[in-house]
Amino acid sequence: MLAALLVVAIAITATKMASRSANAGNHSASLALALRDEGLRVQANAVAWLGADEGPLRPRAALVLASRSADEPRDVYYVEARPLRSGGVFDVSSISNLTRSSGSDETLLAVVPPFAAFATRTAVEGGGHSYDAVVVLDVSGEPASLTSDFSWRERVQSSITNYQETGRFGGIGRVRYDLARPAARMSIGIENRQFVIRADDRTLIVDPTRVAPIAGASELTPEPQTKGRSSLIHWAVDTARASPLIGAHGIEWMEDRFFRVKDRAEQTYHSVVGTSAADTEAEVAEDMGLDATHAPAASLSATDPELGWPPAPLRPILPNPTAREGEWTPLVDDPFVQESPGAPPGLFQTFLRADAARPYAIVYATMWDPRQVRLHVVMGTREPRSATGQTGTGMIPRDEETMRTVVAAFNGGFQAVHGEFGMMADGTLYLPPKPWASTVGIFDDGRVGLGTWPGPVRQGAGAGGRADWAHLPEGMVGMRQNLTAVVEDGVWNPYHRYWWGSAIGVAGVADGDPRPNESIVTHRSAVCLTREGFVGYFWGSGLTAEALAAGMNAARCVHAMHLDINPGHCSMELYRAGPTPSLPHVRIDERTQFETTLDGLAGWTVRGRKAIRAMSSIRWPRYIRRDARDFFYLTLRPVLPGPPLPDGTGEWSTRALPHAGWPHAFARATIAIDGRTVWLVRIDASRALPSVAARADTTRALAYLADAASLPSGAGGQVIFVGPGRNGLRAYDRAVEGGTRVAGGPALGADPAGAALGVDPRGFLVYAEVQGQPDAGLLSRVMALAEVRSAIALDATTRLAFVDSATRQTVAVDGEHARVVELPRAMALLADERPAAERLFPFVEPVALSVWHGVQGRRVRYFREPRTPSPAASPAGAAPSPSGSAPAPAPRVEPGSTVGDGEP
């Protein structure tokens, strides 16, 4: 609480309470003139007053469109000024930038007190601008629902942050409306206290007292305000960093001094008492819980020659290794960790000592197989601050598919203030990529890539214009960047970076080195891609960046990205979620474990634990709630053979079937009912892609649906689509956005049928074929056993045929009898043989610090992809720059008007 009180004092005293007076003949022009003295470029006709003039003793609130320089886009500022009867202003206070959107220009400000609306305009690649969103503000305060579940301390923190960011303890409410189709021309009018938006040929109406649009709901997507929690200490640090009395350099100085003293104390302690192997073994056993899980799971740690998983043991770095050092421990039979039925363990852990000067410092590694564990990224509600004003959800999606498979989550990278590195989540680009930045990329089919983003091709690119390296690879839907690579191709720090977080230059200057030499010892985290194609999260306390890199080099990492640093910011949590009755009772150790109802998904419970018990966190638990900062999470991808059938009905097998490596493409079961035999086949549509949904370079057939060329266009009440899902490509029994229709036809019912095709809850295609005479009733019973709710009844000649891997002949589902397939009339199921994780931009080679540092340090301007204007719209010109001269007197602008520069 003392820290909170200190921060209150800092936040209040640091606020600029008054600036010089100005008089230009009317209040708007006078305010613009006064703001110019504060470094803001604003025109008098870009000022909108929010309340009545009550004289010089009472401040009057206003919103203004302003920028810091002629080549920067404008932001929306909230200010308070005391007006004079002469038309001047006595002073200006509470100058707060409400948008801070470096990549979009705010314009068309319209005010209906206490509400305001404005448009965001973004430059389009190739020239011109487009309007992509309208934002509605409520100056009376943010919704109470944002903090309804906060503790009283968190509400106090929120109020202080609101005051620091908006000049109002109650904050300012905000709803962003994204346009489904960006507009070349736009206007915002006011009718009946509602905002009337004319975007090209569309008329859209928003009532500021409600979220849902009054008109044009299909054209506007509301993005309501969200707010994440933060711990007291980290909130205090961020608040002090934003204060001009302390600022970033003050925080860095304090961090530098604190961690240096702490490191010297630890080194002194261990030099006196020593660091025994027994102590290290006991610490590791406690942190990893090896006493409970290591012995019974040891047999699972041997590398499977067919799968290549788990990884081979790591070679210890320091001499005299401790017991189990470098050995992989599977996360299995753990009530706090989700597992995939019928699949090998998806996650393994180990540890290494990596610093000879600090043999007590341990690097812990959690490795996963990206073939069965998918990586996702979440944009925080506050960080990293986006270029366009868009904010993230800060939350793992609350749908059953995600929650049933979520297994872990861990921290992201630095805040935007520390480099504005690229950020993209769920297809939304929040910050454009930076050259030579270490990058994690996530694709719509579930694949992941790690590598260094290319540098500019053209000399001087990146100085403000669109550069060649800014284009996103096809299919990329998620991306996070941070610094340059900490490890690349076995080399530590290949770009010769001298700053890895915390103090900037403090150490080097103190030691007489003209170049900063940051060597802070603290908690550090990183993510890496290994030579074998696996991905891992690395964490440790008391680490230098070099020690962290040594641990990753020992793990055979070919590219590693440094994530966040310092206690509380670096952590990983493991999860198991499900409907409440499905989770058996366990005893909870609240220091390292938790169990809670799952907000946003009624009737569900989630339990979890720290991946390493020594980890500290901003909040506990952190990532399963709504968080202010970005983070990654992992889900278990369903793999074949999948869950068993009900007892006694049949057993799944992947043997003697065509595959494209692992995970397997098919699993088969034989079911005998009433003296009849039914063949049941599960098909992983991401491993055996229907040809209508496959890429052009996917050519090797694993199987065929004979006489099925017309199946995608078939008429009837049932359809099957293949498209992206939370865990990569999957099948659906309904139409989905971004999906491809692969089958359509009559639903399996009373009419005779000898085969059927459906989709189970995990996204597997399920094919059933009855031996002998058609029997739709029997097929329906078997499909129900496979959890298929509805299926397509296939024509008499549409049947599945496997391709024999040895002879390349086609055989029936029984694997014994030949089945003739006429290729022009068939639908092929094609092998997707691409790796699940690979090097991103492998052609990029390290360059000297003098080459990358200046370019990476410059702001990358955000550009939207070009669009085709609607027939009724004419192309927009370039946005006018705010005038560099003193604003001329302008007509008085009253509340209820639209202000700004109008159309370009």
TANOR-V733892 format. One record per backbone hydrogen bond with DSSP energy under -0.5 kcal/mol. NH is the residue of the N-H (numbers start at 1). CO is the residue of the C=O. If there is no record, write none. Layout:
BEGIN
((NH | CO) (NH | CO))
END
This chain:
BEGIN
((5 | 1) (6 | 2) (7 | 3) (8 | 4) (9 | 5) (10 | 6) (11 | 7) (12 | 8) (13 | 9) (14 | 10) (15 | 11) (15 | 12) (17 | 15) (22 | 89) (30 | 26) (31 | 27) (32 | 28) (33 | 29) (34 | 30) (35 | 31) (36 | 32) (37 | 33) (38 | 35) (39 | 36) (40 | 35) (41 | 67) (42 | 40) (46 | 43) (47 | 44) (48 | 63) (49 | 893) (50 | 61) (51 | 61) (54 | 52) (58 | 55) (60 | 81) (62 | 79) (63 | 48) (64 | 77) (65 | 46) (66 | 64) (66 | 75) (67 | 41) (72 | 69) (75 | 66) (77 | 64) (77 | 75) (78 | 96) (79 | 62) (79 | 77) (80 | 93) (81 | 60) (82 | 91) (83 | 81) (84 | 88) (87 | 84) (89 | 22) (90 | 82) (91 | 82) (93 | 80) (94 | 16) (96 | 78) (96 | 94) (98 | 76) (98 | 96) (99 | 76) (102 | 100) (103 | 387) (104 | 101) (104 | 387) (105 | 121) (106 | 74) (106 | 104) (107 | 119) (109 | 899) (110 | 117) (111 | 897) (112 | 115) (115 | 112) (116 | 137) (117 | 110) (118 | 135) (119 | 107) (120 | 133) (121 | 105) (122 | 130) (124 | 128) (125 | 864) (127 | 124) (130 | 122) (131 | 183) (132 | 120) (132 | 130) (133 | 120) (134 | 177) (135 | 118) (136 | 175) (137 | 116) (138 | 173) (139 | 114) (139 | 137) (141 | 138) (142 | 170) (146 | 143) (147 | 144) (148 | 145) (150 | 147) (155 | 151) (156 | 152) (157 | 153) (158 | 154) (159 | 155) (160 | 156) (161 | 157) (162 | 158) (163 | 159) (164 | 160) (165 | 161) (166 | 162) (167 | 162) (167 | 163) (168 | 162) (171 | 168) (173 | 138) (175 | 136) (176 | 223) (177 | 134) (178 | 176) (178 | 221) (179 | 132) (180 | 219) (183 | 131) (187 | 198) (189 | 196) (191 | 194) (194 | 191) (195 | 206) (196 | 189) (196 | 194) (197 | 195) (197 | 204) (198 | 187) (198 | 196) (199 | 197) (199 | 202) (200 | 185) (200 | 198) (202 | 199) (204 | 197) (204 | 202) (205 | 215) (206 | 195) (208 | 206) (210 | 207) (214 | 205) (215 | 205) (219 | 216) (220 | 216) (221 | 178) (222 | 220) (223 | 176) (225 | 174) (229 | 626) (235 | 231) (236 | 232) (237 | 233) (238 | 234) (239 | 235) (240 | 236) (241 | 237) (242 | 238) (243 | 240) (246 | 243) (247 | 240) (247 | 243) (250 | 246) (251 | 247) (252 | 248) (253 | 249) (254 | 250) (255 | 251) (256 | 252) (257 | 253) (258 | 254) (259 | 255) (260 | 256) (261 | 257) (262 | 258) (263 | 259) (264 | 260) (265 | 261) (266 | 262) (267 | 263) (268 | 264) (269 | 265) (270 | 266) (271 | 267) (272 | 268) (273 | 269) (274 | 270) (280 | 276) (281 | 277) (282 | 278) (283 | 279) (284 | 280) (285 | 281) (286 | 282) (287 | 283) (288 | 284) (289 | 285) (290 | 285) (291 | 285) (292 | 289) (293 | 289) (294 | 290) (295 | 290) (297 | 293) (298 | 295) (300 | 297) (301 | 298) (302 | 299) (304 | 309) (308 | 304) (309 | 304) (314 | 326) (316 | 314) (317 | 353) (318 | 353) (325 | 322) (326 | 351) (327 | 324) (329 | 349) (331 | 347) (332 | 330) (335 | 333) (337 | 334) (338 | 575) (341 | 339) (343 | 340) (348 | 367) (349 | 329) (350 | 365) (352 | 363) (354 | 352) (354 | 361) (356 | 354) (358 | 355) (359 | 356) (361 | 358) (363 | 352) (364 | 362) (364 | 539) (365 | 350) (366 | 537) (367 | 348) (367 | 365) (368 | 535) (369 | 346) (370 | 368) (372 | 369) (373 | 369) (374 | 635) (376 | 633) (378 | 631) (380 | 383) (381 | 627) (382 | 628) (383 | 628) (387 | 430) (392 | 380) (394 | 379) (396 | 623) (399 | 397) (403 | 399) (404 | 400) (405 | 401) (405 | 402) (406 | 402) (407 | 634) (408 | 634) (409 | 573) (410 | 632) (411 | 571) (412 | 630) (418 | 415) (419 | 416) (420 | 416) (423 | 431) (424 | 479) (425 | 428) (427 | 477) (428 | 425) (429 | 427) (430 | 423) (430 | 428) (431 | 423) (436 | 453) (437 | 434) (438 | 483) (439 | 451) (440 | 480) (441 | 439) (441 | 449) (442 | 478) (443 | 447) (444 | 475) (446 | 443) (448 | 836) (449 | 441) (450 | 838) (451 | 439) (452 | 840) (453 | 437) (461 | 458) (463 | 460) (464 | 465) (470 | 467) (471 | 468) (476 | 473) (477 | 442) (478 | 442) (479 | 424) (480 | 440) (481 | 422) (482 | 438) (486 | 560) (487 | 560) (488 | 491) (489 | 558) (490 | 557) (491 | 488) (493 | 486) (494 | 491) (496 | 493) (500 | 501) (505 | 503) (509 | 505) (510 | 506) (511 | 507) (512 | 509) (513 | 508) (514 | 512) (518 | 498) (522 | 520) (522 | 543) (524 | 540) (525 | 564) (526 | 538) (527 | 561) (528 | 536) (529 | 559) (530 | 534) (531 | 556) (533 | 530) (535 | 368) (536 | 528) (537 | 366) (538 | 526) (539 | 364) (540 | 524) (543 | 522) (548 | 544) (549 | 545) (550 | 546) (551 | 547) (552 | 548) (553 | 549) (554 | 550) (555 | 551) (556 | 553) (557 | 552) (558 | 529) (559 | 529) (560 | 487) (561 | 527) (562 | 560) (563 | 525) (564 | 412) (566 | 523) (569 | 566) (570 | 566) (571 | 569) (573 | 409) (574 | 609) (575 | 407) (576 | 607) (578 | 605) (580 | 603) (582 | 579) (583 | 579) (583 | 580) (584 | 582) (590 | 588) (592 | 589) (593 | 589) (594 | 608) (596 | 606) (598 | 604) (599 | 597) (601 | 598) (604 | 601) (605 | 578) (606 | 596) (607 | 576) (608 | 594) (609 | 574) (610 | 592) (611 | 572) (613 | 287) (615 | 612) (618 | 568) (625 | 622) (627 | 394) (627 | 625) (628 | 229) (631 | 378) (632 | 410) (633 | 376) (634 | 408) (635 | 374) (636 | 405) (637 | 372) (637 | 635) (642 | 639) (649 | 646) (653 | 668) (657 | 654) (667 | 682) (668 | 653) (669 | 680) (671 | 678) (673 | 671) (673 | 676) (676 | 673) (678 | 671) (679 | 769) (680 | 669) (681 | 767) (682 | 667) (683 | 765) (684 | 665) (685 | 683) (687 | 684) (688 | 684) (689 | 830) (691 | 828) (693 | 690) (694 | 690) (694 | 691) (698 | 695) (699 | 697) (701 | 699) (702 | 829) (703 | 829) (704 | 801) (705 | 827) (706 | 704) (706 | 799) (708 | 705) (708 | 825) (709 | 825) (711 | 708) (713 | 710) (714 | 711) (718 | 745) (720 | 743) (721 | 732) (722 | 740) (723 | 730) (725 | 728) (728 | 725) (729 | 445) (730 | 723) (731 | 763) (732 | 721) (739 | 736) (740 | 722) (742 | 720) (743 | 720) (744 | 711) (745 | 718) (748 | 791) (756 | 768) (757 | 792) (758 | 766) (759 | 790) (760 | 764) (763 | 760) (765 | 683) (766 | 758) (767 | 681) (768 | 756) (769 | 679) (770 | 754) (771 | 677) (775 | 753) (779 | 775) (780 | 776) (781 | 777) (782 | 778) (783 | 779) (784 | 780) (785 | 781) (786 | 782) (787 | 784) (788 | 783) (789 | 759) (789 | 787) (792 | 757) (793 | 746) (794 | 755) (794 | 792) (798 | 795) (799 | 797) (801 | 704) (802 | 811) (803 | 702) (804 | 802) (804 | 809) (808 | 804) (811 | 802) (812 | 817) (815 | 812) (819 | 810) (823 | 821) (825 | 822) (826 | 823) (827 | 705) (828 | 826) (829 | 703) (830 | 689) (830 | 828) (831 | 700) (832 | 687) (833 | 831) (838 | 448) (840 | 450) (844 | 841) (851 | 848) (852 | 848) (853 | 849) (855 | 851) (856 | 852) (857 | 853) (858 | 854) (858 | 855) (861 | 859) (864 | 123) (869 | 867) (873 | 870) (894 | 892) (896 | 111) (897 | 894) (899 | 109) (900 | 45))
END
